[in-house]
Amino acid sequence: MRILLVAPSKDSSAGLAQFPPIGLGYVASALRGAGYEDVRILDCLLERLDFNGFEEYLREWRPDCVGINSWSLSVKDVDRSLKIAKRAVPSAITVIGGPHPSALGDRAMEHFREADYGFRGEAEIGAPMLIDYISGKSSVKRTEVPGLMWREAGAVRSNPQSLEKDLDKFAPPSWDLMDPRRYASSGTLIQKGTACIITTRGCPFPCTFCSAHIIAGKEIRKRTPENVMEEMKHLISQYGIKRFVVFDENITLNHAHIKGFCDRVIKEDLRVSFELPNGIRLDTLNMEILKLMRRAGFSERVAVGIESGSERVLKLMKKGLSKEEVKEKVELLNRAGFRPIGYFIIGFPTETREEMEETVRFAIELKLYRAGFMPFHPLPGTESYRRLVDSGEIPEDFDWTALSTDSIAYSPKGISRDELDNIRKQAVLRFNLRPRVMWDYMRDYNSFKFAVRKLSSIFLKNKTARLEPAPHAT
């Protein structure tokens, strides 16, 4: 059976692929481990395939099953890709998975009419079982496949998610199907000699704006240091990797895990470095952990989610941090030799102009080397999203394609989206047009190039999104 796993094409506004689709890589490994060897991963952005190119690829290879990864931002592209797959290879079984269907569940199937099946949550266990069912290889029933969604008698049916506690049971991603060397790009985290890894899954924190705990579960599940080392050594020897981007949401939450990981890296003398694009949670840090991380090669640049300078807004977010705690931990990071980057949200529901100003002043007050001021996005499945729908502030069939990084998809009552966009732009300028910050950018060419790209996306493009129902949107 030919199985094609797809990171879909996007419209002309999309750039190049930034990271290998390691979620698809894990699924590919699970399928191969179950005896399905004819598996491919097609990253349409990396291959620069538009929708016509995607259709040509399908007609040429003619897969029996097409699995497509879906983020909320890409729902229209995924829907179009599913329709193309059904047109190009009518006999192919189509499957959706990824963050969007994981967060929305059955409702995602209502939108993706051309999807025969969907997965909510991890598919490493369920995907081989589904292919067994489709191919008749075993007597498995659809009702036995973890996380599976399908249509039956005019309704969507679904099975409970499966969240494997022992991540060592999963084979590493199929790196031979998504060569990490091809993703190197100047001005991004993926530079030459870089690969991505995950050492833990899950998030126990109830932040109302975040979907991490919805998608990956609330329990922290982890790989053993030995298991991670095996994958890293393979990437180092086969692909010349010297730098790892670690996509964990909470790598420092379990101190035994991060200590074991760092100790093993030091003992093995791997001489590699690590980046944490998702950041680390401030209240999990102490000096011992931070010093050990620096010895193991973790980058001095590390992101931390601060979110707001308003105590009231922090409580609404259920962030579980006070401003005083933030100050203490940012100071600790600086003393440990890190250069913290603060992430903030502008335009949280009910947030006032005065509270946004508090956030900007707080960001400037802290010793942060960089800061990101992101517009609030009502992510599917989150508590904040549900409250906005229930109150009538946003429609149930929200246009998820409005959720690009720099778009203003929502603004609090009494503040227009144009005004919020201007508040955010002023925040960016006030933080960055200071001698210390500007000098920090100038001494790092790659960071400077990234900053130029980022500022261009904020100031030179029209990113204010329309908050209207999209046709067929979930």
C-alpha positions in Angstrom: 0.0 0.0 0.0 1.3 3.4 -1.0 0.9 6.0 1.8 1.6 9.7 1.2 1.9 12.0 4.3 1.5 15.7 3.3 2.5 19.1 4.7 0.1 20.9 2.3 0.6 23.7 -0.2 -0.3 27.2 0.8 -1.4 30.3 -1.1 1.2 32.7 -2.6 1.6 34.7 0.7 3.3 31.8 2.4 7.1 31.6 2.6 9.4 28.6 2.6 9.0 25.7 5.0 10.7 26.6 8.3 10.9 23.3 10.0 10.7 19.6 9.0 7.2 18.2 9.7 8.4 15.9 12.5 4.9 14.9 13.4 4.5 13.3 10.0 8.0 11.8 10.5 6.8 10.0 13.7 3.7 8.7 11.9 5.9 7.5 9.0 8.1 5.6 11.4 5.1 4.0 13.0 3.7 2.9 9.7 7.1 1.5 8.5 7.4 -0.3 11.8 4.1 -2.0 11.2 5.3 -3.3 7.8 4.2 -0.5 5.5 7.4 0.3 3.7 6.0 2.4 0.8 5.6 5.6 2.7 6.6 9.1 1.5 6.5 12.5 3.2 5.7 15.4 0.8 6.4 18.9 2.2 4.8 21.1 -0.5 6.4 24.3 0.9 9.9 22.8 0.8 9.4 21.4 -2.7 7.8 24.7 -3.8 4.7 22.9 -5.0 1.6 24.9 -5.6 -1.8 23.2 -5.8 -1.3 22.3 -9.5 2.1 20.8 -8.7 0.5 18.8 -5.8 -2.1 17.4 -8.2 0.5 16.4 -10.7 2.5 14.7 -8.0 -0.6 12.7 -6.9 -1.4 11.7 -10.5 2.1 10.5 -11.0 2.6 8.5 -7.8 -1.0 7.5 -7.2 -1.0 6.8 -3.5 -3.6 4.5 -1.9 -3.9 6.7 1.2 -3.2 10.5 1.6 -2.7 11.9 5.1 -2.7 15.7 5.5 -1.4 17.7 8.4 -3.7 20.6 9.4 -2.9 23.7 11.4 -5.7 26.1 12.1 -4.2 28.8 9.8 -4.1 26.3 6.9 -7.7 25.0 7.0 -8.6 26.4 3.6 -5.4 25.0 2.1 -6.1 21.6 3.6 -9.7 21.6 2.4 -8.4 22.4 -1.1 -5.7 19.7 -0.9 -8.3 17.1 0.1 -10.5 18.0 -2.9 -7.5 17.8 -5.2 -6.6 14.4 -3.8 -10.1 13.0 -4.4 -10.0 14.4 -7.9 -6.5 13.2 -8.8 -6.8 9.8 -7.2 -10.5 9.0 -6.6 -9.7 5.6 -5.0 -7.4 7.0 -2.4 -8.4 7.1 1.3 -8.0 10.6 2.7 -7.1 11.3 6.4 -6.6 14.6 8.3 -4.5 15.0 11.5 -2.5 17.6 13.3 -3.2 20.5 15.7 -6.5 21.7 14.2 -8.5 18.5 14.2 -6.9 17.6 17.6 -8.3 20.8 19.1 -11.7 20.8 17.4 -12.4 17.1 17.2 -15.7 16.1 15.5 -16.3 19.7 14.2 -13.2 19.5 12.1 -14.7 16.5 10.2 -17.8 18.6 9.5 -15.6 21.1 7.7 -13.3 18.7 5.8 -16.0 17.0 3.8 -13.5 15.3 1.6 -11.7 13.6 4.5 -12.6 9.9 4.9 -11.0 9.8 8.4 -9.4 12.1 10.9 -7.2 11.8 13.9 -7.5 13.7 17.2 -4.2 13.7 19.1 -1.2 11.4 18.5 -1.5 9.0 15.6 1.6 6.8 16.1 -0.6 4.0 17.5 -3.8 4.7 15.5 -2.4 5.2 12.0 -1.0 1.7 11.5 -4.3 0.3 12.9 -6.3 2.3 10.5 -4.2 1.1 7.5 -4.6 -2.4 8.8 -8.4 -1.9 8.8 -8.4 -0.3 5.3 -6.2 -3.0 3.8 -7.9 -5.8 5.5 -4.6 -6.9 7.0 -6.1 -7.7 10.4 -9.5 -7.9 12.1 -9.2 -4.5 13.8 -12.4 -2.5 13.9 -12.7 1.3 13.4 -14.1 1.6 16.9 -10.8 0.2 18.3 -8.5 2.8 16.6 -7.4 5.4 19.2 -8.3 9.0 18.3 -10.0 8.0 15.0 -12.9 10.1 13.6 -15.2 9.0 10.7 -18.6 9.4 9.3 -21.3 6.8 9.8 -25.1 7.1 9.1 -24.9 10.8 8.5 -23.0 11.6 11.7 -19.4 11.9 12.8 -18.2 9.2 15.2 -15.0 9.4 17.2 -12.9 7.3 19.6 -11.1 8.5 22.7 -7.6 9.8 22.2 -4.6 7.7 23.1 -1.7 9.4 24.8 1.2 7.0 25.2 3.0 7.6 28.5 6.3 5.9 27.5 7.6 7.9 24.5 10.5 5.5 24.1 8.0 3.1 22.5 7.8 5.4 19.5 10.5 5.1 16.9 12.3 8.4 16.1 11.0 10.4 13.0 11.9 9.1 9.6 14.6 11.6 8.9 15.5 9.9 5.6 12.1 11.1 4.3 12.7 14.7 5.4 16.4 15.5 5.2 17.0 18.3 7.7 19.8 19.7 5.6 17.3 20.9 3.1 15.6 23.2 5.6 18.5 25.5 6.3 17.6 29.1 5.7 19.5 32.3 6.6 17.6 34.5 9.1 15.7 31.7 10.7 16.2 29.2 13.5 17.0 26.5 10.9 20.5 27.3 9.9 23.0 25.0 8.3 23.6 22.0 10.5 20.3 22.2 12.4 17.7 19.6 13.2 14.5 19.5 15.4 13.8 17.1 18.2 11.2 16.6 20.9 12.1 15.2 24.4 8.8 15.6 26.2 5.1 16.0 25.3 2.2 17.5 27.2 1.5 20.6 29.4 -0.2 20.6 32.8 -0.8 24.4 32.9 -4.4 25.8 32.3 -3.5 29.0 30.4 -6.7 30.0 28.8 -5.1 31.3 25.5 -3.0 28.2 24.8 -4.0 24.9 23.2 -0.9 22.8 24.1 -2.6 20.9 26.9 -5.7 20.3 24.7 -3.6 18.8 21.9 -0.9 16.9 23.8 -2.6 16.2 27.1 -2.0 17.6 30.6 0.5 15.0 31.7 4.1 15.5 31.0 5.4 12.5 29.1 9.1 12.1 28.4 11.7 10.2 26.5 14.7 8.8 28.4 18.0 10.6 27.9 19.4 7.4 26.3 16.6 7.4 23.8 17.1 11.0 22.8 20.9 10.5 22.6 20.4 7.7 20.1 18.4 10.0 17.8 20.8 12.9 18.2 23.8 10.7 17.4 22.1 9.5 14.3 21.5 13.0 13.2 25.0 14.1 14.0 26.6 11.2 12.1 24.3 11.0 9.1 23.5 14.7 8.5 26.3 16.6 10.2 24.0 18.2 12.7 25.6 20.6 15.3 22.5 22.4 16.5 19.2 21.2 17.8 15.9 23.1 18.0 14.0 21.5 20.9 10.2 21.8 20.4 9.2 20.8 24.0 6.6 22.9 25.7 7.9 22.2 29.2 11.4 20.8 29.0 12.3 22.3 32.5 9.2 21.2 34.3 10.5 17.8 35.4 13.9 18.6 36.9 15.0 15.0 36.9 14.4 14.9 33.1 16.3 18.1 32.2 19.2 17.2 34.6 19.4 13.7 33.1 19.4 15.1 29.6 22.0 17.8 30.3 24.2 15.3 32.2 24.1 12.9 29.3 25.0 15.6 26.7 28.0 16.7 28.9 29.1 13.1 29.5 29.0 12.2 25.8 30.8 15.5 25.0 28.6 15.9 21.9 29.7 19.6 21.4 26.3 20.7 20.1 24.0 23.6 20.9 20.3 23.8 21.7 17.6 26.3 20.9 14.2 26.4 22.6 11.7 28.3 20.3 8.8 27.5 22.6 10.7 28.9 25.5 10.8 27.8 29.1 8.3 28.5 31.9 9.7 30.9 34.5 8.4 29.3 37.6 10.2 26.0 36.8 13.7 27.6 37.0 16.4 27.6 39.5 20.1 28.5 39.3 21.3 24.8 39.4 19.1 24.0 36.4 20.1 27.1 34.4 23.8 26.6 35.0 23.6 23.0 33.9 21.7 23.9 30.8 24.4 26.4 29.8 27.1 23.8 30.4 25.2 21.4 28.1 25.1 23.9 25.3 21.7 25.5 25.6 21.7 28.9 23.8 22.1 32.0 25.9 19.0 33.3 24.0 15.9 31.8 25.6 12.3 32.8 25.3 10.0 33.1 28.3 6.2 33.6 28.2 5.4 36.6 30.3 2.2 37.5 28.4 1.1 40.7 30.3 2.2 43.5 32.6 -1.3 43.6 34.2 -1.9 41.5 37.3 -5.6 41.4 36.4 -5.0 40.1 32.9 -2.5 37.5 34.1 -5.2 36.1 36.4 -7.7 36.0 33.5 -5.1 34.1 31.5 -4.6 31.7 34.3 -0.9 32.1 33.8 -0.1 31.3 37.4 2.6 33.9 37.6 2.8 37.3 39.4 4.7 40.3 38.1 7.0 40.0 41.1 7.8 36.3 40.2 8.5 37.4 36.7 11.0 40.0 37.8 12.8 37.5 40.1 13.1 34.9 37.4 14.2 37.2 34.6 16.9 38.5 37.0 17.9 34.9 37.7 18.2 34.1 34.0 20.5 37.1 33.5 22.7 36.1 36.5 22.9 32.6 35.0 24.3 33.9 31.7 21.1 33.8 29.6 19.8 36.6 27.5 16.0 36.3 27.9 13.5 37.1 25.2 10.0 38.0 26.5 6.8 37.0 24.8 3.8 39.2 25.4 0.2 39.2 24.2 -1.6 42.4 23.2 -5.4 42.7 23.0 -6.5 39.9 25.4 -10.3 39.8 25.9 -11.4 42.7 28.2 -7.9 44.2 28.2 -7.9 48.0 28.4 -5.6 50.5 26.7 -4.2 51.2 30.1 -3.4 47.6 30.7 -1.7 47.3 27.3 0.4 50.3 28.3 1.3 48.5 31.6 2.6 45.6 29.5 4.8 47.8 27.3 6.3 49.5 30.4 6.8 46.2 32.1 8.7 44.8 29.1 10.9 47.9 29.0 11.5 47.7 32.7 12.7 44.1 32.7 16.2 43.2 31.5 15.1 41.5 28.3 17.2 41.4 25.2 14.3 41.0 22.9 10.6 41.1 23.2 7.7 39.9 21.0 4.3 41.6 21.2 1.8 39.2 19.7 -1.8 40.0 19.0 -4.2 37.8 20.9 -5.5 34.9 18.8 -8.6 32.9 19.8 -7.2 29.4 19.2 -9.6 26.6 18.6 -10.6 24.6 21.7 -9.1 27.0 24.2 -11.0 28.5 27.1 -10.6 32.0 25.8 -12.1 31.0 22.4 -15.1 29.3 24.0 -15.8 32.3 26.2 -15.7 34.6 23.2 -18.1 32.3 21.2 -20.5 32.0 24.2 -20.5 35.8 24.7 -21.2 36.3 21.0 -18.0 38.3 20.4 -16.8 35.9 17.7 -18.8 33.5 15.6 -18.7 29.8 16.0 -17.6 29.5 12.4 -14.6 31.7 13.0 -12.2 32.2 10.0 -9.2 30.3 11.3 -7.1 31.6 8.3 -7.0 35.0 10.1 -4.7 33.5 12.7 -1.4 34.3 11.0 1.4 35.5 13.4 1.0 39.2 12.7 -2.6 39.5 11.9 -5.1 41.3 14.1 -7.9 38.7 14.1 -9.6 40.0 17.3 -9.7 43.1 19.4 -11.3 43.7 22.8 -14.6 45.6 23.0 -14.2 49.3 22.5 -10.9 49.0 20.6 -10.9 48.7 16.9 -8.5 46.2 15.2 -6.8 49.1 13.5 -6.2 50.8 16.8 -4.9 47.6 18.3 -2.6 47.2 15.3 -1.2 50.7 16.0 -0.8 50.0 19.7 1.2 46.9 18.9 3.4 48.7 16.4 4.2 51.4 19.0 5.1 48.7 21.5 7.5 47.2 19.0 9.1 50.5 18.3 9.3 51.6 21.9 11.0 48.4 23.0 13.4 48.0 20.1 14.5 51.6 19.4 16.7 51.7 22.5 20.5 51.6 22.2 21.0 48.3 24.2 18.5 46.4 22.1 19.7 47.9 18.7 23.3 47.1 19.6 22.3 43.5 20.4 20.7 43.1 17.0 23.7 44.6 15.2 26.2 42.3 16.7 24.4 39.2 15.5 23.8 39.3 11.7 21.4 36.3 11.6 19.3 37.9 14.3 19.5 41.3 12.6 18.3 39.7 9.3 15.4 38.0 11.2 14.5 41.3 12.8 14.3 43.1 9.5 12.0 40.3 8.1 9.8 40.6 11.2 9.6 44.3 11.2 8.7 44.2 7.5 5.9 41.8 8.2 4.5 44.0 11.0 4.9 47.5 9.4 4.9 47.0 5.6 2.1 44.5 5.1 -1.6 44.9 5.7 -2.2 42.3 8.4 -5.5 43.3 9.8 -7.8 40.4 9.4 -11.5 40.4 8.8 -13.5 38.8 11.6 -16.3 37.3 9.5 -17.5 33.7 9.1 -15.6 31.9 6.3 -17.6 29.7 3.9 -17.7 26.2 5.3 -15.5 27.2 8.3 -15.7 25.2 11.4 
